[in-house]
Amino acid sequence: MERVRSGSDRRLVLVQMTAEGQVRTWAVYRPLVEEGAEQLSRFTVAELELMRKHLEAIRELTDRHRGRLAEPDHT
């Protein structure tokens, strides 16, 4: 990572990934990306759509209950 001043507002300091950081990050995540893509390729478009809908429903459920779970007496 490196700090770079904003071109439009000199008060801002932006953080951007260096070329070395990109290489190192890809070295870590490449196996995950490749294996994940391989696993997803086994599903039909209809199955992937169903999976997406299910994950959205889980996210909505979690969002609805997040506040309740943060309360001290949520039993």
mmCIF file of the N, C-alpha and C atoms, coordinates in Angstrom:
data_MODEL
# 
_entry.id   MODEL 
# 
loop_
_atom_site.group_PDB 
_atom_site.id 
_atom_site.type_symbol 
_atom_site.label_atom_id 
_atom_site.label_alt_id 
_atom_site.label_comp_id 
_atom_site.label_asym_id 
_atom_site.label_entity_id 
_atom_site.label_seq_id 
_atom_site.pdbx_PDB_ins_code 
_atom_site.Cartn_x 
_atom_site.Cartn_y 
_atom_site.Cartn_z 
_atom_site.occupancy 
_atom_site.B_iso_or_equiv 
_atom_site.pdbx_formal_charge 
_atom_site.auth_seq_id 
_atom_site.auth_comp_id 
_atom_site.auth_asym_id 
_atom_site.auth_atom_id 
_atom_site.pdbx_PDB_model_num 
ATOM 1   N N  . MET A 1 1  ? 0.846   -1.168  0.000   1.00 0.00 ? 1  MET A N  1 
ATOM 2   C CA . MET A 1 1  ? 0.000   0.000   0.000   1.00 0.00 ? 1  MET A CA 1 
ATOM 3   C C  . MET A 1 1  ? 0.892   1.231   0.000   1.00 0.00 ? 1  MET A C  1 
ATOM 4   N N  . GLU A 1 2  ? 0.370   2.259   -0.644  1.00 0.00 ? 2  GLU A N  1 
ATOM 5   C CA . GLU A 1 2  ? 1.090   3.517   -0.650  1.00 0.00 ? 2  GLU A CA 1 
ATOM 6   C C  . GLU A 1 2  ? 0.086   4.651   -0.537  1.00 0.00 ? 2  GLU A C  1 
ATOM 7   N N  . ARG A 1 3  ? 0.543   5.755   0.016   1.00 0.00 ? 3  ARG A N  1 
ATOM 8   C CA . ARG A 1 3  ? -0.302  6.932   0.163   1.00 0.00 ? 3  ARG A CA 1 
ATOM 9   C C  . ARG A 1 3  ? -0.083  7.843   -1.028  1.00 0.00 ? 3  ARG A C  1 
ATOM 10  N N  . VAL A 1 4  ? -1.195  8.378   -1.539  1.00 0.00 ? 4  VAL A N  1 
ATOM 11  C CA . VAL A 1 4  ? -1.131  9.254   -2.704  1.00 0.00 ? 4  VAL A CA 1 
ATOM 12  C C  . VAL A 1 4  ? -2.055  10.433  -2.437  1.00 0.00 ? 4  VAL A C  1 
ATOM 13  N N  . ARG A 1 5  ? -1.570  11.628  -2.675  1.00 0.00 ? 5  ARG A N  1 
ATOM 14  C CA . ARG A 1 5  ? -2.406  12.821  -2.508  1.00 0.00 ? 5  ARG A CA 1 
ATOM 15  C C  . ARG A 1 5  ? -3.467  12.866  -3.602  1.00 0.00 ? 5  ARG A C  1 
ATOM 16  N N  . SER A 1 6  ? -4.659  13.305  -3.245  1.00 0.00 ? 6  SER A N  1 
ATOM 17  C CA . SER A 1 6  ? -5.737  13.459  -4.209  1.00 0.00 ? 6  SER A CA 1 
ATOM 18  C C  . SER A 1 6  ? -5.376  14.562  -5.198  1.00 0.00 ? 6  SER A C  1 
ATOM 19  N N  . GLY A 1 7  ? -5.682  14.347  -6.461  1.00 0.00 ? 7  GLY A N  1 
ATOM 20  C CA . GLY A 1 7  ? -5.420  15.362  -7.472  1.00 0.00 ? 7  GLY A CA 1 
ATOM 21  C C  . GLY A 1 7  ? -6.382  16.535  -7.388  1.00 0.00 ? 7  GLY A C  1 
ATOM 22  N N  . SER A 1 8  ? -7.582  16.307  -6.844  1.00 0.00 ? 8  SER A N  1 
ATOM 23  C CA . SER A 1 8  ? -8.590  17.363  -6.785  1.00 0.00 ? 8  SER A CA 1 
ATOM 24  C C  . SER A 1 8  ? -8.651  18.061  -5.429  1.00 0.00 ? 8  SER A C  1 
ATOM 25  N N  . ASP A 1 9  ? -8.159  17.443  -4.381  1.00 0.00 ? 9  ASP A N  1 
ATOM 26  C CA . ASP A 1 9  ? -8.214  18.038  -3.032  1.00 0.00 ? 9  ASP A CA 1 
ATOM 27  C C  . ASP A 1 9  ? -6.949  17.644  -2.296  1.00 0.00 ? 9  ASP A C  1 
ATOM 28  N N  . ARG A 1 10 ? -6.013  18.542  -2.189  1.00 0.00 ? 10 ARG A N  1 
ATOM 29  C CA . ARG A 1 10 ? -4.707  18.241  -1.589  1.00 0.00 ? 10 ARG A CA 1 
ATOM 30  C C  . ARG A 1 10 ? -4.806  17.866  -0.115  1.00 0.00 ? 10 ARG A C  1 
ATOM 31  N N  . ARG A 1 11 ? -5.963  18.104  0.511   1.00 0.00 ? 11 ARG A N  1 
ATOM 32  C CA . ARG A 1 11 ? -6.130  17.708  1.919   1.00 0.00 ? 11 ARG A CA 1 
ATOM 33  C C  . ARG A 1 11 ? -6.315  16.203  2.049   1.00 0.00 ? 11 ARG A C  1 
ATOM 34  N N  . LEU A 1 12 ? -6.768  15.569  0.998   1.00 0.00 ? 12 LEU A N  1 
ATOM 35  C CA . LEU A 1 12 ? -7.038  14.138  1.027   1.00 0.00 ? 12 LEU A CA 1 
ATOM 36  C C  . LEU A 1 12 ? -5.789  13.331  0.706   1.00 0.00 ? 12 LEU A C  1 
ATOM 37  N N  . VAL A 1 13 ? -5.617  12.286  1.479   1.00 0.00 ? 13 VAL A N  1 
ATOM 38  C CA . VAL A 1 13 ? -4.554  11.324  1.193   1.00 0.00 ? 13 VAL A CA 1 
ATOM 39  C C  . VAL A 1 13 ? -5.236  9.991   0.932   1.00 0.00 ? 13 VAL A C  1 
ATOM 40  N N  . LEU A 1 14 ? -5.052  9.484   -0.249  1.00 0.00 ? 14 LEU A N  1 
ATOM 41  C CA . LEU A 1 14 ? -5.666  8.221   -0.642  1.00 0.00 ? 14 LEU A CA 1 
ATOM 42  C C  . LEU A 1 14 ? -4.674  7.085   -0.436  1.00 0.00 ? 14 LEU A C  1 
ATOM 43  N N  . VAL A 1 15 ? -5.183  5.920   -0.209  1.00 0.00 ? 15 VAL A N  1 
ATOM 44  C CA . VAL A 1 15 ? -4.352  4.729   -0.067  1.00 0.00 ? 15 VAL A CA 1 
ATOM 45  C C  . VAL A 1 15 ? -4.645  3.844   -1.262  1.00 0.00 ? 15 VAL A C  1 
ATOM 46  N N  . GLN A 1 16 ? -3.618  3.441   -1.954  1.00 0.00 ? 16 GLN A N  1 
ATOM 47  C CA . GLN A 1 16 ? -3.803  2.551   -3.084  1.00 0.00 ? 16 GLN A CA 1 
ATOM 48  C C  . GLN A 1 16 ? -2.810  1.407   -3.018  1.00 0.00 ? 16 GLN A C  1 
ATOM 49  N N  . MET A 1 17 ? -3.206  0.313   -3.612  1.00 0.00 ? 17 MET A N  1 
ATOM 50  C CA . MET A 1 17 ? -2.364  -0.868  -3.593  1.00 0.00 ? 17 MET A CA 1 
ATOM 51  C C  . MET A 1 17 ? -1.219  -0.695  -4.587  1.00 0.00 ? 17 MET A C  1 
ATOM 52  N N  . THR A 1 18 ? -0.060  -1.120  -4.178  1.00 0.00 ? 18 THR A N  1 
ATOM 53  C CA . THR A 1 18 ? 1.104   -1.085  -5.067  1.00 0.00 ? 18 THR A CA 1 
ATOM 54  C C  . THR A 1 18 ? 1.061   -2.292  -5.999  1.00 0.00 ? 18 THR A C  1 
ATOM 55  N N  . ALA A 1 19 ? 1.890   -2.249  -7.023  1.00 0.00 ? 19 ALA A N  1 
ATOM 56  C CA . ALA A 1 19 ? 1.983   -3.388  -7.946  1.00 0.00 ? 19 ALA A CA 1 
ATOM 57  C C  . ALA A 1 19 ? 2.419   -4.640  -7.194  1.00 0.00 ? 19 ALA A C  1 
ATOM 58  N N  . GLU A 1 20 ? 3.363   -4.488  -6.282  1.00 0.00 ? 20 GLU A N  1 
ATOM 59  C CA . GLU A 1 20 ? 3.803   -5.645  -5.485  1.00 0.00 ? 20 GLU A CA 1 
ATOM 60  C C  . GLU A 1 20 ? 2.659   -6.184  -4.640  1.00 0.00 ? 20 GLU A C  1 
ATOM 61  N N  . GLY A 1 21 ? 1.859   -5.275  -4.073  1.00 0.00 ? 21 GLY A N  1 
ATOM 62  C CA . GLY A 1 21 ? 0.705   -5.694  -3.277  1.00 0.00 ? 21 GLY A CA 1 
ATOM 63  C C  . GLY A 1 21 ? -0.300  -6.463  -4.103  1.00 0.00 ? 21 GLY A C  1 
ATOM 64  N N  . GLN A 1 22 ? -0.514  -6.036  -5.335  1.00 0.00 ? 22 GLN A N  1 
ATOM 65  C CA . GLN A 1 22 ? -1.430  -6.746  -6.225  1.00 0.00 ? 22 GLN A CA 1 
ATOM 66  C C  . GLN A 1 22 ? -0.926  -8.153  -6.532  1.00 0.00 ? 22 GLN A C  1 
ATOM 67  N N  . VAL A 1 23 ? 0.370   -8.263  -6.773  1.00 0.00 ? 23 VAL A N  1 
ATOM 68  C CA . VAL A 1 23 ? 0.963   -9.575  -7.061  1.00 0.00 ? 23 VAL A CA 1 
ATOM 69  C C  . VAL A 1 23 ? 0.823   -10.492 -5.850  1.00 0.00 ? 23 VAL A C  1 
ATOM 70  N N  . ARG A 1 24 ? 1.131   -9.967  -4.679  1.00 0.00 ? 24 ARG A N  1 
ATOM 71  C CA . ARG A 1 24 ? 1.070   -10.788 -3.463  1.00 0.00 ? 24 ARG A CA 1 
ATOM 72  C C  . ARG A 1 24 ? -0.364  -11.181 -3.129  1.00 0.00 ? 24 ARG A C  1 
ATOM 73  N N  . THR A 1 25 ? -1.296  -10.253 -3.321  1.00 0.00 ? 25 THR A N  1 
ATOM 74  C CA . THR A 1 25 ? -2.703  -10.549 -3.050  1.00 0.00 ? 25 THR A CA 1 
ATOM 75  C C  . THR A 1 25 ? -3.208  -11.634 -3.987  1.00 0.00 ? 25 THR A C  1 
ATOM 76  N N  . TRP A 1 26 ? -2.886  -11.510 -5.287  1.00 0.00 ? 26 TRP A N  1 
ATOM 77  C CA . TRP A 1 26 ? -3.334  -12.506 -6.249  1.00 0.00 ? 26 TRP A CA 1 
ATOM 78  C C  . TRP A 1 26 ? -2.720  -13.870 -5.951  1.00 0.00 ? 26 TRP A C  1 
ATOM 79  N N  . ALA A 1 27 ? -1.483  -13.886 -5.456  1.00 0.00 ? 27 ALA A N  1 
ATOM 80  C CA . ALA A 1 27 ? -0.840  -15.159 -5.106  1.00 0.00 ? 27 ALA A CA 1 
ATOM 81  C C  . ALA A 1 27 ? -1.613  -15.869 -4.002  1.00 0.00 ? 27 ALA A C  1 
ATOM 82  N N  . VAL A 1 28 ? -2.175  -15.090 -3.088  1.00 0.00 ? 28 VAL A N  1 
ATOM 83  C CA . VAL A 1 28 ? -2.939  -15.674 -1.983  1.00 0.00 ? 28 VAL A CA 1 
ATOM 84  C C  . VAL A 1 28 ? -4.331  -16.111 -2.458  1.00 0.00 ? 28 VAL A C  1 
ATOM 85  N N  . TYR A 1 29 ? -4.996  -15.261 -3.235  1.00 0.00 ? 29 TYR A N  1 
ATOM 86  C CA . TYR A 1 29 ? -6.394  -15.508 -3.579  1.00 0.00 ? 29 TYR A CA 1 
ATOM 87  C C  . TYR A 1 29 ? -6.606  -16.292 -4.869  1.00 0.00 ? 29 TYR A C  1 
ATOM 88  N N  . ARG A 1 30 ? -5.601  -16.414 -5.712  1.00 0.00 ? 30 ARG A N  1 
ATOM 89  C CA . ARG A 1 30 ? -5.781  -17.123 -6.985  1.00 0.00 ? 30 ARG A CA 1 
ATOM 90  C C  . ARG A 1 30 ? -6.337  -18.539 -6.797  1.00 0.00 ? 30 ARG A C  1 
ATOM 91  N N  . PRO A 1 31 ? -5.773  -19.352 -5.898  1.00 0.00 ? 31 PRO A N  1 
ATOM 92  C CA . PRO A 1 31 ? -6.327  -20.711 -5.738  1.00 0.00 ? 31 PRO A CA 1 
ATOM 93  C C  . PRO A 1 31 ? -7.801  -20.698 -5.333  1.00 0.00 ? 31 PRO A C  1 
ATOM 94  N N  . LEU A 1 32 ? -8.184  -19.763 -4.492  1.00 0.00 ? 32 LEU A N  1 
ATOM 95  C CA . LEU A 1 32 ? -9.575  -19.658 -4.064  1.00 0.00 ? 32 LEU A CA 1 
ATOM 96  C C  . LEU A 1 32 ? -10.473 -19.278 -5.244  1.00 0.00 ? 32 LEU A C  1 
ATOM 97  N N  . VAL A 1 33 ? -10.034 -18.299 -6.029  1.00 0.00 ? 33 VAL A N  1 
ATOM 98  C CA . VAL A 1 33 ? -10.808 -17.862 -7.192  1.00 0.00 ? 33 VAL A CA 1 
ATOM 99  C C  . VAL A 1 33 ? -10.949 -19.008 -8.200  1.00 0.00 ? 33 VAL A C  1 
ATOM 100 N N  . GLU A 1 34 ? -9.850  -19.674 -8.489  1.00 0.00 ? 34 GLU A N  1 
ATOM 101 C CA . GLU A 1 34 ? -9.894  -20.748 -9.484  1.00 0.00 ? 34 GLU A CA 1 
ATOM 102 C C  . GLU A 1 34 ? -10.738 -21.920 -9.026  1.00 0.00 ? 34 GLU A C  1 
ATOM 103 N N  . GLU A 1 35 ? -10.571 -22.337 -7.780  1.00 0.00 ? 35 GLU A N  1 
ATOM 104 C CA . GLU A 1 35 ? -11.355 -23.466 -7.278  1.00 0.00 ? 35 GLU A CA 1 
ATOM 105 C C  . GLU A 1 35 ? -12.828 -23.096 -7.156  1.00 0.00 ? 35 GLU A C  1 
ATOM 106 N N  . GLY A 1 36 ? -13.094 -21.859 -6.729  1.00 0.00 ? 36 GLY A N  1 
ATOM 107 C CA . GLY A 1 36 ? -14.479 -21.408 -6.635  1.00 0.00 ? 36 GLY A CA 1 
ATOM 108 C C  . GLY A 1 36 ? -15.156 -21.382 -7.994  1.00 0.00 ? 36 GLY A C  1 
ATOM 109 N N  . ALA A 1 37 ? -14.443 -20.884 -9.002  1.00 0.00 ? 37 ALA A N  1 
ATOM 110 C CA . ALA A 1 37 ? -14.998 -20.858 -10.360 1.00 0.00 ? 37 ALA A CA 1 
ATOM 111 C C  . ALA A 1 37 ? -15.265 -22.273 -10.860 1.00 0.00 ? 37 ALA A C  1 
ATOM 112 N N  . GLU A 1 38 ? -14.361 -23.187 -10.539 1.00 0.00 ? 38 GLU A N  1 
ATOM 113 C CA . GLU A 1 38 ? -14.545 -24.581 -10.949 1.00 0.00 ? 38 GLU A CA 1 
ATOM 114 C C  . GLU A 1 38 ? -15.795 -25.167 -10.304 1.00 0.00 ? 38 GLU A C  1 
ATOM 115 N N  . GLN A 1 39 ? -15.990 -24.897 -9.015  1.00 0.00 ? 39 GLN A N  1 
ATOM 116 C CA . GLN A 1 39 ? -17.168 -25.416 -8.331  1.00 0.00 ? 39 GLN A CA 1 
ATOM 117 C C  . GLN A 1 39 ? -18.453 -24.824 -8.899  1.00 0.00 ? 39 GLN A C  1 
ATOM 118 N N  . LEU A 1 40 ? -18.453 -23.506 -9.145  1.00 0.00 ? 40 LEU A N  1 
ATOM 119 C CA . LEU A 1 40 ? -19.655 -22.866 -9.675  1.00 0.00 ? 40 LEU A CA 1 
ATOM 120 C C  . LEU A 1 40 ? -19.982 -23.328 -11.089 1.00 0.00 ? 40 LEU A C  1 
ATOM 121 N N  . SER A 1 41 ? -18.982 -23.732 -11.841 1.00 0.00 ? 41 SER A N  1 
ATOM 122 C CA . SER A 1 41 ? -19.222 -24.165 -13.221 1.00 0.00 ? 41 SER A CA 1 
ATOM 123 C C  . SER A 1 41 ? -20.032 -25.452 -13.284 1.00 0.00 ? 41 SER A C  1 
ATOM 124 N N  . ARG A 1 42 ? -20.145 -26.133 -12.183 1.00 0.00 ? 42 ARG A N  1 
ATOM 125 C CA . ARG A 1 42 ? -20.899 -27.396 -12.145 1.00 0.00 ? 42 ARG A CA 1 
ATOM 126 C C  . ARG A 1 42 ? -22.411 -27.174 -12.055 1.00 0.00 ? 42 ARG A C  1 
ATOM 127 N N  . PHE A 1 43 ? -22.818 -25.925 -11.750 1.00 0.00 ? 43 PHE A N  1 
ATOM 128 C CA . PHE A 1 43 ? -24.241 -25.621 -11.584 1.00 0.00 ? 43 PHE A CA 1 
ATOM 129 C C  . PHE A 1 43 ? -24.831 -25.076 -12.871 1.00 0.00 ? 43 PHE A C  1 
ATOM 130 N N  . THR A 1 44 ? -26.108 -25.333 -13.071 1.00 0.00 ? 44 THR A N  1 
ATOM 131 C CA . THR A 1 44 ? -26.818 -24.731 -14.198 1.00 0.00 ? 44 THR A CA 1 
ATOM 132 C C  . THR A 1 44 ? -27.155 -23.284 -13.840 1.00 0.00 ? 44 THR A C  1 
ATOM 133 N N  . VAL A 1 45 ? -27.536 -22.521 -14.855 1.00 0.00 ? 45 VAL A N  1 
ATOM 134 C CA . VAL A 1 45 ? -27.936 -21.131 -14.613 1.00 0.00 ? 45 VAL A CA 1 
ATOM 135 C C  . VAL A 1 45 ? -29.130 -21.099 -13.653 1.00 0.00 ? 45 VAL A C  1 
ATOM 136 N N  . ALA A 1 46 ? -30.064 -22.001 -13.824 1.00 0.00 ? 46 ALA A N  1 
ATOM 137 C CA . ALA A 1 46 ? -31.244 -22.054 -12.946 1.00 0.00 ? 46 ALA A CA 1 
ATOM 138 C C  . ALA A 1 46 ? -30.836 -22.350 -11.499 1.00 0.00 ? 46 ALA A C  1 
ATOM 139 N N  . GLU A 1 47 ? -29.906 -23.249 -11.317 1.00 0.00 ? 47 GLU A N  1 
ATOM 140 C CA . GLU A 1 47 ? -29.437 -23.566 -9.962  1.00 0.00 ? 47 GLU A CA 1 
ATOM 141 C C  . GLU A 1 47 ? -28.714 -22.376 -9.344  1.00 0.00 ? 47 GLU A C  1 
ATOM 142 N N  . LEU A 1 48 ? -27.913 -21.672 -10.128 1.00 0.00 ? 48 LEU A N  1 
ATOM 143 C CA . LEU A 1 48 ? -27.218 -20.488 -9.620  1.00 0.00 ? 48 LEU A CA 1 
ATOM 144 C C  . LEU A 1 48 ? -28.205 -19.390 -9.241  1.00 0.00 ? 48 LEU A C  1 
ATOM 145 N N  . GLU A 1 49 ? -29.246 -19.231 -10.035 1.00 0.00 ? 49 GLU A N  1 
ATOM 146 C CA . GLU A 1 49 ? -30.273 -18.235 -9.723  1.00 0.00 ? 49 GLU A CA 1 
ATOM 147 C C  . GLU A 1 49 ? -30.984 -18.591 -8.426  1.00 0.00 ? 49 GLU A C  1 
ATOM 148 N N  . LEU A 1 50 ? -31.295 -19.847 -8.235  1.00 0.00 ? 50 LEU A N  1 
ATOM 149 C CA . LEU A 1 50 ? -31.926 -20.300 -6.999  1.00 0.00 ? 50 LEU A CA 1 
ATOM 150 C C  . LEU A 1 50 ? -30.998 -20.061 -5.809  1.00 0.00 ? 50 LEU A C  1 
ATOM 151 N N  . MET A 1 51 ? -29.718 -20.339 -5.988  1.00 0.00 ? 51 MET A N  1 
ATOM 152 C CA . MET A 1 51 ? -28.738 -20.109 -4.933  1.00 0.00 ? 51 MET A CA 1 
ATOM 153 C C  . MET A 1 51 ? -28.662 -18.618 -4.587  1.00 0.00 ? 51 MET A C  1 
ATOM 154 N N  . ARG A 1 52 ? -28.662 -17.764 -5.609  1.00 0.00 ? 52 ARG A N  1 
ATOM 155 C CA . ARG A 1 52 ? -28.610 -16.319 -5.381  1.00 0.00 ? 52 ARG A CA 1 
ATOM 156 C C  . ARG A 1 52 ? -29.829 -15.852 -4.591  1.00 0.00 ? 52 ARG A C  1 
ATOM 157 N N  . LYS A 1 53 ? -31.003 -16.331 -4.977  1.00 0.00 ? 53 LYS A N  1 
ATOM 158 C CA . LYS A 1 53 ? -32.228 -15.956 -4.260  1.00 0.00 ? 53 LYS A CA 1 
ATOM 159 C C  . LYS A 1 53 ? -32.180 -16.421 -2.811  1.00 0.00 ? 53 LYS A C  1 
ATOM 160 N N  . HIS A 1 54 ? -31.675 -17.616 -2.588  1.00 0.00 ? 54 HIS A N  1 
ATOM 161 C CA . HIS A 1 54 ? -31.567 -18.146 -1.230  1.00 0.00 ? 54 HIS A CA 1 
ATOM 162 C C  . HIS A 1 54 ? -30.601 -17.296 -0.391  1.00 0.00 ? 54 HIS A C  1 
ATOM 163 N N  . LEU A 1 55 ? -29.462 -16.938 -0.966  1.00 0.00 ? 55 LEU A N  1 
ATOM 164 C CA . LEU A 1 55 ? -28.495 -16.111 -0.236  1.00 0.00 ? 55 LEU A CA 1 
ATOM 165 C C  . LEU A 1 55 ? -29.054 -14.723 0.067   1.00 0.00 ? 55 LEU A C  1 
ATOM 166 N N  . GLU A 1 56 ? -29.829 -14.166 -0.858  1.00 0.00 ? 56 GLU A N  1 
ATOM 167 C CA . GLU A 1 56 ? -30.473 -12.880 -0.603  1.00 0.00 ? 56 GLU A CA 1 
ATOM 168 C C  . GLU A 1 56 ? -31.472 -12.988 0.542   1.00 0.00 ? 56 GLU A C  1 
ATOM 169 N N  . ALA A 1 57 ? -32.231 -14.083 0.575   1.00 0.00 ? 57 ALA A N  1 
ATOM 170 C CA . ALA A 1 57 ? -33.204 -14.295 1.642   1.00 0.00 ? 57 ALA A CA 1 
ATOM 171 C C  . ALA A 1 57 ? -32.501 -14.434 2.992   1.00 0.00 ? 57 ALA A C  1 
ATOM 172 N N  . ILE A 1 58 ? -31.376 -15.128 3.022   1.00 0.00 ? 58 ILE A N  1 
ATOM 173 C CA . ILE A 1 58 ? -30.612 -15.273 4.265   1.00 0.00 ? 58 ILE A CA 1 
ATOM 174 C C  . ILE A 1 58 ? -30.100 -13.912 4.723   1.00 0.00 ? 58 ILE A C  1 
ATOM 175 N N  . ARG A 1 59 ? -29.607 -13.101 3.769   1.00 0.00 ? 59 ARG A N  1 
ATOM 176 C CA . ARG A 1 59 ? -29.115 -11.766 4.122   1.00 0.00 ? 59 ARG A CA 1 
ATOM 177 C C  . ARG A 1 59 ? -30.244 -10.912 4.692   1.00 0.00 ? 59 ARG A C  1 
ATOM 178 N N  . GLU A 1 60 ? -31.413 -10.952 4.065   1.00 0.00 ? 60 GLU A N  1 
ATOM 179 C CA . GLU A 1 60 ? -32.554 -10.179 4.550   1.00 0.00 ? 60 GLU A CA 1 
ATOM 180 C C  . GLU A 1 60 ? -32.973 -10.630 5.940   1.00 0.00 ? 60 GLU A C  1 
ATOM 181 N N  . LEU A 1 61 ? -32.983 -11.925 6.165   1.00 0.00 ? 61 LEU A N  1 
ATOM 182 C CA . LEU A 1 61 ? -33.318 -12.461 7.480   1.00 0.00 ? 61 LEU A CA 1 
ATOM 183 C C  . LEU A 1 61 ? -32.320 -11.984 8.530   1.00 0.00 ? 61 LEU A C  1 
ATOM 184 N N  . THR A 1 62 ? -31.056 -12.054 8.201   1.00 0.00 ? 62 THR A N  1 
ATOM 185 C CA . THR A 1 62 ? -30.010 -11.607 9.121   1.00 0.00 ? 62 THR A CA 1 
ATOM 186 C C  . THR A 1 62 ? -30.155 -10.121 9.425   1.00 0.00 ? 62 THR A C  1 
ATOM 187 N N  . ASP A 1 63 ? -30.400 -9.318  8.389   1.00 0.00 ? 63 ASP A N  1 
ATOM 188 C CA . ASP A 1 63 ? -30.575 -7.871  8.580   1.00 0.00 ? 63 ASP A CA 1 
ATOM 189 C C  . ASP A 1 63 ? -31.750 -7.575  9.497   1.00 0.00 ? 63 ASP A C  1 
ATOM 190 N N  . ARG A 1 64 ? -32.858 -8.306  9.329   1.00 0.00 ? 64 ARG A N  1 
ATOM 191 C CA . ARG A 1 64 ? -34.038 -8.079  10.167  1.00 0.00 ? 64 ARG A CA 1 
ATOM 192 C C  . ARG A 1 64 ? -33.757 -8.373  11.640  1.00 0.00 ? 64 ARG A C  1 
ATOM 193 N N  . HIS A 1 65 ? -32.906 -9.336  11.914  1.00 0.00 ? 65 HIS A N  1 
ATOM 194 C CA . HIS A 1 65 ? -32.693 -9.768  13.294  1.00 0.00 ? 65 HIS A CA 1 
ATOM 195 C C  . HIS A 1 65 ? -31.424 -9.211  13.928  1.00 0.00 ? 65 HIS A C  1 
ATOM 196 N N  . ARG A 1 66 ? -30.612 -8.512  13.168  1.00 0.00 ? 66 ARG A N  1 
ATOM 197 C CA . ARG A 1 66 ? -29.351 -7.989  13.692  1.00 0.00 ? 66 ARG A CA 1 
ATOM 198 C C  . ARG A 1 66 ? -29.566 -7.097  14.914  1.00 0.00 ? 66 ARG A C  1 
ATOM 199 N N  . GLY A 1 67 ? -30.482 -6.165  14.834  1.00 0.00 ? 67 GLY A N  1 
ATOM 200 C CA . GLY A 1 67 ? -30.742 -5.255  15.955  1.00 0.00 ? 67 GLY A CA 1 
ATOM 201 C C  . GLY A 1 67 ? -31.205 -5.999  17.189  1.00 0.00 ? 67 GLY A C  1 
ATOM 202 N N  . ARG A 1 68 ? -32.092 -6.965  17.002  1.00 0.00 ? 68 ARG A N  1 
ATOM 203 C CA . ARG A 1 68 ? -32.611 -7.725  18.142  1.00 0.00 ? 68 ARG A CA 1 
ATOM 204 C C  . ARG A 1 68 ? -31.485 -8.498  18.828  1.00 0.00 ? 68 ARG A C  1 
ATOM 205 N N  . LEU A 1 69 ? -30.585 -9.062  18.053  1.00 0.00 ? 69 LEU A N  1 
ATOM 206 C CA . LEU A 1 69 ? -29.502 -9.846  18.627  1.00 0.00 ? 69 LEU A CA 1 
ATOM 207 C C  . LEU A 1 69 ? -28.487 -8.984  19.366  1.00 0.00 ? 69 LEU A C  1 
ATOM 208 N N  . ALA A 1 70 ? -28.417 -7.715  19.026  1.00 0.00 ? 70 ALA A N  1 
ATOM 209 C CA . ALA A 1 70 ? -27.477 -6.807  19.689  1.00 0.00 ? 70 ALA A CA 1 
ATOM 210 C C  . ALA A 1 70 ? -27.993 -6.330  21.036  1.00 0.00 ? 70 ALA A C  1 
ATOM 211 N N  . GLU A 1 71 ? -29.282 -6.490  21.292  1.00 0.00 ? 71 GLU A N  1 
ATOM 212 C CA . GLU A 1 71 ? -29.866 -6.062  22.564  1.00 0.00 ? 71 GLU A CA 1 
ATOM 213 C C  . GLU A 1 71 ? -29.411 -6.970  23.679  1.00 0.00 ? 71 GLU A C  1 
ATOM 214 N N  . PRO A 1 72 ? -29.186 -6.389  24.886  1.00 0.00 ? 72 PRO A N  1 
ATOM 215 C CA . PRO A 1 72 ? -28.700 -7.192  26.016  1.00 0.00 ? 72 PRO A CA 1 
ATOM 216 C C  . PRO A 1 72 ? -29.610 -8.367  26.370  1.00 0.00 ? 72 PRO A C  1 
ATOM 217 N N  . ASP A 1 73 ? -30.925 -8.151  26.333  1.00 0.00 ? 73 ASP A N  1 
ATOM 218 C CA . ASP A 1 73 ? -31.860 -9.228  26.698  1.00 0.00 ? 73 ASP A CA 1 
ATOM 219 C C  . ASP A 1 73 ? -32.652 -9.633  25.466  1.00 0.00 ? 73 ASP A C  1 
ATOM 220 N N  . HIS A 1 74 ? -32.024 -10.447 24.606  1.00 0.00 ? 74 HIS A N  1 
ATOM 221 C CA . HIS A 1 74 ? -32.679 -10.846 23.371  1.00 0.00 ? 74 HIS A CA 1 
ATOM 222 C C  . HIS A 1 74 ? -33.281 -12.243 23.421  1.00 0.00 ? 74 HIS A C  1 
ATOM 223 N N  . THR A 1 75 ? -33.437 -12.804 24.605  1.00 0.00 ? 75 THR A N  1 
ATOM 224 C CA . THR A 1 75 ? -33.979 -14.156 24.706  1.00 0.00 ? 75 THR A CA 1 
ATOM 225 C C  . THR A 1 75 ? -35.470 -14.198 24.624  1.00 0.00 ? 75 THR A C  1 
# 
